[in-house]
Amino acid sequence: MTAQTPPFRDSQLPFAKRIDDLLSRLTLEERVAMLHQFGPAVERLGVAAFRTGQEALHGVAWMGPATVFPQAVGLGATWNDELVRRVGEAVSTETRAMRSRDDRVGLNVWAPTVNLLRHPLWGRNEEGYSEDPKMTSAIATAYTRGLRGDHPAYWRTAPVLKHWLAHNNETDRATASSSVRPRVLHEYDLRAFRETVEAGTVAGVMPAYNLVNGRPNHVSPYLREQLRTWTDQDLLVCSDAGAPSNLVDSEHYFDTHEEATAASLIAGVDSFTDHGTDSSQIVERLQGALDQGLLTEADIDAAVRRQLAVRFRLGEFDPRLDPYAGALDFDTPAHRSLAREAAEQAIVLLKNDGLLPLTGQDTRIAVVGLLADECKLDWYSGTLIHRSTPLEGLYERFGADRVDFAEGVDRVRLKTSAGTYLSVPSADEATDEVRGAEGALDPALLAGRTDLPPLTTDTTGTELALIDWGGGVLTLRAPDGRYLSVADDGFVRASADQPGGWVVQETFRLEPHESHEGGHLLKHVGTGRYVSVTADGVKVAAQSPEILELEITERGEDTVARTAAAADVVLVVAGNDPHINGRETEDRTTLALPAHQQRLLEAARAANPRTALVITSSYPYATDPADLPAVLWTAHGGQAAGTALARVLAGDVSPAGRLPQTWYASDADLPDLLDYDVIGSRQTYLYFEGTPLFPFGHGLSYASFEYGNLVAHADENSVHVTFTVTNTGGTPADEVAQLYSRPVAPSVSRPRRELLAHRRVHVLPGASTELAFELPLSAFEFWDVARGTRRLEPGSYELLVGASSEDIRLRGTVELDGTPANPRPALELGLNAADFDEQRGAAIVDRTKLSGDAVTPASENTAELVYRGCDFGPATRTVTVEVSGEGSLELALDGGPVIARLDVPATPGPYDYTTVVTPFGATEVHDLHIGLRGPLRLAHVGFSG
């Protein structure tokens, strides 16, 4: 280092010392400015501008063309950690390559999403990996390991896990509170984050929009109490977009933005994503908080330090030493091959009565359905460089002369009240444009096209392709392939290559109009306005809606039936458009396949019994497979989806994807979307006691496998398990071996079975492979609410080995030593209200705005709590409750009569707790039942002798 080189530029010094030096040179104003997502350059020190956040869920998103891999739920369906690691490596390599030519591309990538797929109606189901925390953490660790790279000091990209915490609803997502009991918190929601953070492959996390136990995630004490205790590494916490303002504007949790911003920073948020590229409001709020004494310079420095730690690891200050600085690999043959491999491995064969694979030399194939010639993208996709639809893949593999196609759209004309028809004007000179092809820091701001002429009316009109995506939500497509869309000027044009955008402008609803027989109003969903006809063209307006008559010139099921009848085998490709009916901001309302697609499936099946259903979707459907000889599922598979599907159908590749979540048989099997108590409401394969349509881990093969030679033993630290898998079929194939466990005689409700480990292996015909697993004893623990810690319960544990959570082939038992259960020391320590064993009608809320939990009736002002095995000692004589609100509490032992009642006078507010004492007689060990009556918040129950 020369005399003129500051220490923060000295690569021989440890990062910590260099960060100390750089911090000392930054003014307070410069440090505050760094805390917005778009931190400005500090030119006097030669420090570049920096932004947090680059979407990279299954490829580089939003910044133009890039390799598009299968959706995250599809990567989860591969059950292949090493494959997903390679996908992460390819994505981060393309991130570096794209940044070399476009500095808008960031290296702090906001991926992956590790929210558990607890409820299949969640709109963002496509973003997660699995309903199982162990499975999710394994796939997330693999992906982040690929994103990070393997250099000991420098990172290829810096991944941030989304979305902390317990976030599975788009309905009221910025104001709803997830009630998460301690066991669910520690055994389920935190676990997926924890194991990935502990692996050392993560740069940080992003808090979610929602609240958990009444407290916004952006001021969550778990960031400090949990997240930052899992690693010695400085983790960067980036807010979600607009969430800092939500603390005041929608959640009303704080009175001022200065209070809210200060509370977020102190809780652990280090970078504020708010108001787009305009940092002025966040800077003003931070400065105001400093002026009001809500923040100190030390608080600012702690956050800046964590951000700088990421920047140093990314090699920003050591460009000559950064091993990834010259990465230029982009859209390489290797990346294209990997995209195809990932798409192949994500395909799940749900049912097969011998129809597949399609090996006949002269087999005539009909491919039909709304997704048969589609390669759909989602909100977090990049722009396609290559594109393969099912139809194109089948043409390529089998030859176009053997494949017939029918999309199954309804062909319609829209007749006006004047007797004319809506017409799409010719636009021969218009250029083809793909939404987002140029890249955008915020694609939500992309506007619709206004360079094309709006629709008009004439005597013949234009025949439009109508698709009903479910729930009455329609798209209308012109003959040239463009979708009807509404731009900012309100005119309706055939202008969009696909439905899309933050607010989709290509969806409509037909609403019957009672004043005109057969008449409808055409409502534009994006604006909420109705289509009207004006002298300047067709537009949406608040007044004078046009009454339209729908004339169907051809029904989709008729064309499908004709095409199916002429084929030897029919493939019905059904599913969803990821921008419609189930996406970010919008949950689904049902598991049912949309009626339009159900009609097509039934028409094909009636015309030809050799009909297979290919579901291409972001989430599960409840579709009865009884009359179908074959059913497959794949998530939207990215750029190589069609080629991959054709290769699996042809038998070039044996399918070995496995379901990463339970497929339920009907909506009746589902709890309420906002019920996060997976234990109490028996959710996911862990607790569900019904019969699923297809179970977690399910997936078939063209080969057959035999399991044998199970050997298991425990030592002081681990359980060791080995078994063999033999391919007894005639096809080389992958098998996904799954190892589950369950305690034989648990003292509390435990999972029916719980995934401990899995491995995807390739086995040749007649060959065997031995699989060995070493499982830490901690894998068998549960969260003991009586102790407030994890505990290994002593006793017998059954080991279950098989091809799915329900297809168990081998069973064994190990005896584990542990810590015996003891009664709760109720007399000695009392009870935290949230540490119940069972509840009915209760919700956990915030005890204070800073920390702690309390319990309140969720609705109707009544709730029941049960605390098992409470030790009241030789003589308990009084009970003391810490409570706020107004009402009463009723205490009983072992479900018997009420033996104590405490009346609570009204307190000034929900955080103003009072102490109420009453006589209570109990001895020895009993189950305590507490009834809450009225709008109370119970924080603690104490006892004295």
N, C-alpha and C positions, 0 to 999 in steps of 0.2 A: 504494500500500500504506500503510495506517495504521500507527501505532506499535504497535498491538496485534496486527496481523496477522503471523504468522510467515512467513518466506520461503517455506516449502514450500506456502503458500497463494497465493503471488504468481504469477499467470499470466504476468507479463511476464518472469520469469526462465526460463532454460533448464531443461529437466527435470532435467538432471544436478545442477545447483546445488540445486534443490528437493529432490531425493532426498538429497543430502548433508545438507541441513538437517534433514530428517525423521529420517534415520538418527541424527543426533547427539542428537535429543530422545528417542529410544526407549531404554528401559533394556535391559540384556542379557536379562532375563527376557522382555520384550515382543518382542524380536527373535527369540529362540528359539521362542516360541509361534507366530510367523508362519510357521514352516517346516513346520507340518503343513498338510494339505489344507484343513482348516477352521481358518483363523487367526482368533482372537478380535478383537473390537473393542478399540481403545485409547481409552477414553472420555475420558480427561483431555486428549487431543489432538484429539478429535473425529474419529478415524480409524475407519471402519466395519469390521465383520467382512468377511472375504474368503475365498472358497473357490475353489480351482482345480478345473477339471473340469466341463464340461457336454457331454454327448454330443450330437453334431450331424452324424453321418455322412451322412445323406440326409434331413435334417429334424431338428427339435428332438426329442430322444428322452427318454423316461422321465418327462417332466414333464406328461403329460396330452395332450389333443388338440392337434394341430399338422398342418400340411401335410406329407404324406408323399410324397417323391419316389422315383424308382427306386433300387434298391440301388446301391451304389458301383460294382459291376462292370457294372451297366447304364449308369450315367453314363459309364463308360469305353467302353462299346460305342457310344456316340454319336459318338465321335471328334470332338467339337465343343467346343473350348475356350471359345468365347464363350457357348454355352448353359450350360455348367457354371459359368462365372463368374456368370451370372444366377441359377442355382440357389443358389450360395453367398450371393449378395446377398439372396435371398429368405429363406433359412434364418437368416442373421444378423439380418435385419430382424424376423423373427418371434421370435428370441431376445430382442431388445430389447423388443419388445411384450409378451412373456410375463413378462419380468422386471419390467416396470412394474406388474404386478398380483400378482406372486409372486416375492419376493426370494430364494426357493430357486433360481431359475433363474440360472445363472452366465454370465458373459461370457467367461471363459477356456474356449473350446470345444476339446474333444479330438477334433479331426478336421482333415484326413482321414487315412485309413490309406494309407501309401505302400509298405507291404511288397509286393514283387513277386510276381505270381501264378506263381511258378516251378513249382509242382507242383499239378495240379488236384485232388488228393485232400485238400489242406489244408482243414480244417474251416471256416476263416474266408475262404475264397475270395471270398465275397460282399462282403467289406469292401475289397478292393483294386481297383485300376483296370485293371491290365494286367500281362502277363509281361515287357513291354519297359520298360527304365528311362527312355528318352526319352519314350515315350508316358505313362508314369506321372507323370513330373515335369511334363509339359505340362498334364495334367488336374488334378493337385494344385495347380499354380501358379494355374490358373484358379479353382479352387474357393476357395483361400485368399485370392486377390485379392478375390473376392466377399465372403467372410467378413470380411475386414479393412476393406473400404471404400476410398474413394479420397481421403480427406482427408489432407493432408500431415502432420498432427500427431496427430490423434485417430483411433482405430480403432473400428469398429462392434463387432467381437468380436476376440478374440486367439486365433488358431488354433495348436494344438499338433499336430505331426505324430506319428503312431504307425506302427510300434513299432520303435524303434531297437534292434536291427539284425539282419538275416538271420534273420527269424522267420517260418517257414512250417510249423510243426508244432504241433499241439495235444497229440499223444502225448508225455508226459513233458515238457511245455513249460517247466516250472519247474526242470528238472534237466538237460535235454539240452543238449549243446554243438553248435553249428553250426561245422563245420570249413570255414573260408573262406580260400582261398589269396589272396595279394595281388592277383592279376589279377582274380579274381571280386569281391573286396572293392571295388576301385577302379573297375572297369569296369561293375559290376552293382549290388551292394547299396548302396554309398554314393551312387552317382550319382543315384538317384531322390530322395534327401534333398537332396543338394547343390544341384542346379539350382533346386529350389523355395526353399531357404533363400537362395540368392544373389539370387533375384528380390525379396527384401525384403518378402515377404507373410506371413511366419511369425513367431509369437511364441516358439516353442520346440519341443521334442520330448519324447516319452515313451519311455524305454528299455523294451525288451521283457523278458519273464520269463526268456527263455532265456540261455544262455551262448554266447559266440562265441569260438572258439579257446581253450576251457577257462576263460574268465573271464566272470563274470556281466556282463550289459550295464549293470547299475546301478553298476558300478565300472569301466566301460570307459574306457581312456585315449583312445579315439577321440573322446569328447566334447570333450576338450581339444585333442587333436592334429589333429582334423579339423573337427568341427562349429563350434567357436568361432573357427576361422580363416577361415571362409567369409563372415563378415559382421562389421561393426563394431558391430552392434546387440547389446544385452544380451538373450540368449536364455534363456528360462525352461525348465528341465528338470524335468518332473513325473514322479515315479515311478508305475509301474503299481500297481494296488491290491494291497496285501499283499506286494509284491515286496521292500520293505526287510526284512521279517521272514524272507522266504525265504532270504536270504543266510546265515542261521544255521540256521533250522528245517528246510529241505528241501535246500538246496544244500550246507550245512555248509562254506561257504567261509571263514567266520570263526568263531572260538570264542565271541565275545560279541556282543551286539547293539550295545554301545557301539562296538566296533571296526568293525562292519559299517556302522553309521550314519555314523561319522566317515569311513570310506573312501568311502562314497557321496557325501557332501557335498564332500569334497576332489576327487573325480573330476568333479563337476559337477552332481549332483542338488540342486535348489533347493527342491523341495516334496515332502513325504513323504505318500503316500497309503497309510494303514495304520490298521487298527482303526476303520474307519468314521468317525463324527463324534467319536470319543473321541481327543483329541490327547494325553492324559496320558502314554501310553507312549513316544511319539516324543519328547516334551518331556523326559521322564526320561532317555531314552537320549542325547539331545543334551547335556543337562546333565552326565550321567555322563562323556561323552567329553571335555567341557571340563575337568571335574575331574581326569581322568586324563591330561591333556596331549595327548590325541589330536587335539583341535581347538583353534584359537585364536579369539578374537573376530573377527579379520580373516576367517577362514573363514566365520563366521556372517554377517558383514556383506556379504560378496560374494554370498551366496545371497539375502539379504534385498533387497539392491540390485536384483538381477535381477527379483525379484518386484515390487518397487515400480515398476520401469521399466514393466512391463506395466500396472500399475494406473493410473499417470499417463497412459499412452497411451490407456487406456479412458475417460479423462475423469472419473475418480472425484473428482479434486480440483479440477476446473473444470466443475462442472455447468452453469454458464451459457454456457460456451463449447463444450461438447460438442455437435457437430452432430447426433449420433444420439440425444441424450437424449429427444427427443420422439417417437421412432419408435413408431407404433402400428399399422402395417399388419400385419394378421394374417388369414389365410384370406380374402384379397381375391380378387376375380375375376381379377386379374392372376396371383396365385399359383396359382390353380386352373388357369388356362390354361397356365401354365408347367409345372405338373405333368403335364398332358396332353401338351404338346409334348415334354417330356423322355421320357415313356413311349413316344411315337411314334418318336422318333429313336433309341431304344435297341433297337428291334426289328430283328433280323437275319434276313433271308431266306437260308436255307442252301441250299435246293434248290427249283427250280420248273420243272416240265416243262409249264407252261402252264395248270395248274389255277387259279392265282391271277393276278389278283384275281377275286373273285366278283362278276361284273357282270350275271349273268342276272336278269331282272326277277322270274321265278317260281322261282328256285332254292330248293329246300328243303334246309335245312342241319340236320344233326345235330351237336350239340356234346356230346362225351362225355369222360369221364375224371375222375379224382379231383380235379383242379384246375379243372375246367370252371366251377364256381360258387364259386370261392374267390378271396379277395384277401388273400394271406398277408403277414404282417409278420415281421420278424426281431428279434433281440435289441436292435438299435440303431435301432428304429423308434419314432416317436411313436404316439399313439393316433389312429386314423382319425376324421376329421370327415366325410369323404365316402368312398364305397366303390363301386368298379365292378369286377365280376367279368367274365370272358369271356362268360358266359351273359347277364349284364345288358347288357353292351356290344352283343352281337349282337341281343338283343331291341330295344334302343334304335335300332340302325342299320337292321336288316332287318325288324323287326316280329315280335312274339311268335308270330304265326300261321304264320310261315315257319321257325321254329326249334324243333327238338325236343331234349330233354335226357335223358341217362342218366349218372348219376354213376359207376356201375360198382363200387360197394361190394358186398361180400358180405353178405347178410342172414343173421344167425345167431341162434340161441338157445343158451344155455349151461345144460345139464342137470346137476344135482347127482347125487351117488351115491345120494341118497334118492329120486330120481325127480322132484324138483321143478325149477323153473327160476329162474335169477336174474331179478329183477324190479325195474324202476325205479318207485318210488312216485310218485304224482301230486304235483306241486308247483305247483298252479295259482296260488297266491298269492305265489309267489316272485318277487322282482324280477329283472330282467335286469341283470347286472353284466358289465362289460368289464374284464379284468385291466389294471391300471395306469392306468385312466381318470382317477384323481385325482392322478396323479403321485407319484413317490417318488425320493428321493435315491439309494436303493439298492433297485432293484426285485427284487434277489435275496432280499430279506427279506419280500416279499409272501407272505402265507399263503393257502392254499386256503379255499374257503367251507365253513363248518360249519353254516349256517342251513338247509340242505336235508336232507331225510331220507336216510339211507343206503339202499343197495340191500337188498332182502329176497329171499325166495323164495316162489313160489306154484306152482300147478299149470299155469299157462299161460305165465308169464314174459313178458319183453319182447323183441321182436325188435330186435337191435342192428345197427348198420352197422359192419362190420369192414373196416379198411384195413390192409394189410400194406405198410409203408413201406420194406421191404427189410431183409435180415439178420434176419428174424423179429420185427422190432419192429412192434407193432400199436397201433392206437387203436380204441376202441369208442365209438360214439356212440348216444345215445338218440334216440327218434323226435322229441323236441322240439328236437334240434340240439345238446344239451349233451353234452360228452364225459365219459366216466367218468374220475374223478380221485380222488386220495387226499389228504386233508387231514392236518394234524398229529396228529389223534386216531386216524388209521389206518383210518377208515371209508371205504368206496368209495361215491362219490356221482356222480350225473350232474350236474355242477356247473360245468364249465369251458366258456367260449365257444369257446376254441381251445386246442390244446396250446401250452405255453409255460412260461416261468419259467427261472431259472438251473438248477434241477434239475427237469426236466420230470416232472410227476406224472400225466400222461395216457397213458403208454406202458406196454405189457405184452408178455409173451412167452408163447406156449402151448408147454409142454414135455410131450412124450409121457410117460405114466406106465405103466411096464411091468406093473404089477400089475392093470391094468384095460384090457381091449381097447377101443381107441378113446378111452381116458381121457387127460386132460391136466391138468397143473397150470398155473394162470394166475399167472405171476410178474409182480409190479409192478416195473418197471425202476428207478424212482426210489428205492425203499427196499430193493430186493433181496429183498423178502419175498413170500410167496405168499398168494393170496386164500383166505380161509376163511369159512365160514358159522357165525355165532354167533347166540345168542338175541337179541342186540341189533341184528343186521343183518350185512351182508357187510363184511368188513374184511380188511386184510392183517396177517399175524401170522408170528412166527418158528416157530410150531408148528401142527400139525393142519391142513395145507393140504387144501382141498377138491379131490376128483377130479372133473373136469368133462368132460362129453361135448359136443363141438361139433356142433350140428345146423345144417346149412346149408339155409336155406329158399329162397334164391335166390342164384345165382352172378352176380357182376358182369359177366362176359363174356357171359352169356346176354342180359341186358338191353341191353348195348351192341350186340350183334349184331342184335337185333331193331330197335333204333332206327336203326342204321346202314343196314340193308337197305332201310328205307323212305325214305331220304333221297337227294337228288341228289349232295350233297357231305357228307363227314364230317370233322369237326375233332376229333382226339384231343388233349386238353390234359393233358399229363403233366409230371412234374417232382418237386420236393421240397417238403417242409414245412421252412422254415428252422430250426425248433427240433429237428428229428429227423434223426439219421444224417448228420452233417456240419454242425458249428456250432462256436462257441467251446467249447473243452474236448474236442471230439470230431472226429477226422479221419474221412474216409470210408475204406472198405476196398476199393472197386471203382468203376470208371467205368460199370459196367453199370446199365441202367435196372432198377429193382426189378421182381421177377418178376410181382407183381400187375399192375403197369402194362404190362408186356410182354404179358401175357395179354390185356389190354383192347385194346392196339394190334393184336395179331394177330387178335383176334375182329372188330374193326372192318374191318381190311383184307380179311379173308376174306369178309365180308358185302358189302363195297362197295369196289371198287378205287380209287374217287375219294376216297381218304382222305389227308388232310394231318395231319402231326404238328406240334403246337405245344408246344414244350418251354418250360416256365416254371420256371426253376431258378436256383440260386445258383452253379452250376458246370457244367462240361461233362459230357456223357454220351457213351458209346461205343455208339451205336445205328445199325445198318446201315440206310441210307436207300434201298437199291437198289430195293425194291418200293414205294416211296412216291413219288407224283408231286410232293409239296411238303413241305418241312420249314422251320419257323421256330424261332428261339430268342429268348426275352426273359428277362432277369432279372426277379425279382419287381418289378413296375413301379410300386408305390405306389398311391395312391388312385385314379388314373385309368387303371390298367392295362387294364381291360376295354374302356373306351371307345377307348383308343389302339389296341388289338389289332383291334377291329371296324373302325375307320377304315382301317387298313392292309389288312385282308382285303378290304374293299370297294373298295379302290383310291382312296379319297379322299386317301390319302397314300401315296407310293411309298416302300417301305422302303429305308433307307440306313444302318442300323446295320452295324457291322463287328466281327468277333470280336476281343476284346482279348487273347485267349490261344489257343494251339494246342488244337484238339480232337483228341486221339489216338484211334487206331482200336481199341486194346485196352489192357488192363492190362500186357501184355507190353512195351509201348513205354515204360513208365514206369521211372525209376530208383527206388531206395529213397527213401522220404519224407525221410529224414535225410541224404541225399547232397546237399550244397549246392554241389558242384563242377560248375557248369553247363557248364564247358569240358570237363573230363575225362569226364563222363558224358553229354555231348552233349544237354543239356536246352534246352528252349524252341525257338522257331523259329530262334533265333540259331545253334544248333548241331545240332539234331535232323536226322538223316540218313535217317530212315524216311519213310514216306508217311502223312501225317496223314489223319484222317477229314475234317477241314476245317482249312485253314491259318490262321495268324495273319493278321488283316486281311481275312478273307473275308466277303463279304456281297453278295447280288444285289439287283437293282433291277427295277422294271417297265419301266424305260427301258433304252436301250443307249447306251454311250459309246465314243467314239473318242479316242485320245490321239495327239498329233502335235507336230511342230515343236520337238523337244528341242534346246535350246542350253545349253551349259555351258562355263564358263571359270573359271580360278583367277587370283586376284591375290595380292598380298603377304599379305593377312590372311584372305581368304574364298574360298569357291567359290560362284559365282553360277549358278543353274539356272532356266531358264524352259521351259515347255511349255504346250500348249493342250489343253483338254478340250472335246469337242463332244458334245452330246446328239443322237444319231442316231435316237432313238426318237420316239414320239408323245406322251410323257407328261412333264410338268414333274417334275423329280426332283432330289434331291441326289446328288452323287457324292463319294466320299472318295478323293482322289488321294493316293497314298503314294509317297514317295521313299526309296529304300534305296541302300546302297553296300556295296562289298566291295573289299578290296585284291586286285589281280590276282595278285601273286606275294609273299605275305607270308612273313616269315622265321620266324614262329611261328604257332600255330593261332589263326585269327581267325574271327569269325562268317561263316557262309555268306552272309548278308546282314544288314544292320543298318539299322533305321529312322533316317533323318536328319530327316525332316519329314513333315507330313501337313496336309491342309486339306480341310474339308468345304465344298462349294460347291453352290449351287442353280443349275441350268441349264435354261432353257426348251427345248422341242423345236426343233431346228435351230440353236440358238445355240451359240456357243463362248465360252470364257473362258480368258484367259491367266493362268497361275499363275507367280509368281516367288518364289524362295527365295534368301536369302543365308545361307550356312552358314559359321560360323567354322572355321578349319582345325583347331581343337581337337576338332571333331566326328569327325575321322578318326584321332585318336590312340588309342593303347592304353597299358596300363601295362607298362613295361619292367622286369621283375624284375631284370635285370642292372644297371640304373642306379638303381632305386628311385624312378622318376619316370615321368610320361607322356612319350611320344615319338611324333612324327609320322614314320612310315617313308616315305622317298622312293620314288617309283615311280608306277605306273598304278593308278588307282582306277576301278572300273566303277560307273556310276550307273544305277540300275534304277528305272524309273517304272512304276507300275501300279495295279491295283485291289485287290491283296492282295500278301502276301509271295511268293506263288507265281504270281499272275496278272500277269506283267510284260509291259507293252505297248511300252515304249521302253527303249533301252539307249544309253549314251554312256560316254565315258572322259575323265578329266582326269588330267594329270600334275602331281604335287605334289612340291615340294622339301621335304626334311626332314632329319633327322639319321640318317646311316647307322648300321646296327648294327655294334657293335664286340664283340669277344670279352669275356667276363667277366674282369675283372682279378683272377683267383683268387689268383695269387701275391701281388699287391699288397695286396688288401683281404680276401681270404678269401670265404666264402660264409655268409650267413645261411641256416639250414636251411630256413626256410619259403619261401625264394625259389626253389623248384624250378620246373622247366619241366613235368615230368610226375611222377606218383606212382602207386603201386599199393599199396593197403592201409595208407595213412598217414592220420593225423589231426593237425591243428595244435592245439597246446595252449598254455597260458600258460607263458612262460619264468619269470616271477615273478608274484606277485599284483598287482604294480603295473603292469608293462608288459612288452612283448616277447613273441615267439613262439618255440616250440620244436616239434619234430616227433616223433611217437611212432607205433608200430604201432597201428592202429585195433583190430585183433583178431588173435588167434592169434600175437601176438608176432613178426610179421615184416612188413616193409614195404620198398618199393623207391622210391628217389628218383633223378631224373635232372636234371642241370644241364647244359644245352647250351652248347657253345662256350666252355669254360673255358681261359683263357690261363695256362699254367704257366711262361711265360718261357723263358729259355735252359736253366734247370736247377732243378727243384724236387726237394728231397731229403727233406723231412720233412712230415708232416701232423700237425696238432694239432686235437683235437676238444674242445669244451666240452659236457659231457654229464652227465646224472644217471641214476639207476636202476641196472640191472645187465644185462649181456649183451655183445654184440660188434657191431662195425661192419665191413663188408666193402666195399672200394673197388676199382673196376675202371674201365678206360678204354674208351669206345666199345663197350660191351657185351661186352668180352673177358673173359679170366679175372681172378680176384681177384688184385690185386697188393699189397694191404695189408690187414691185419686188425688191429683194435684191440679188445682185451679190456677191458671196463669193470668194475671191481670194484664191488660194491654201495655205493651212497651212502646216507646216513641218511634222506633223504626226496626227494621229487620236485623240490624247489627247491634242493637241495644239489648244486651242480654241481662236477664235477671236471674236470681237464684230463688228457687222455691223448695221448701222442706216440708216433709210430712212423715208421720210414723209409718214404719214398714217392718213387719216381722217376718223373718226368714232364717232358716238354719240349713247348713250343709249345701248340697249341690242340687240345683233345679234349673230348668229352662225358664227364662224370664220372657214374658210377653208384655209388650208396651203398646198401648193404643194411643194414637195421636188424634185429638178431636179439635178441629179448628185450624186456622192458618198459623201454625206454630213452626218454629225452627228449634229443634232439639239438638244441642251440641254435646252434652255430657251428662251421664248419670252417675252419681256417687252414692256410696253407702257408708254407714257408720254403725258401730256396735254400742 
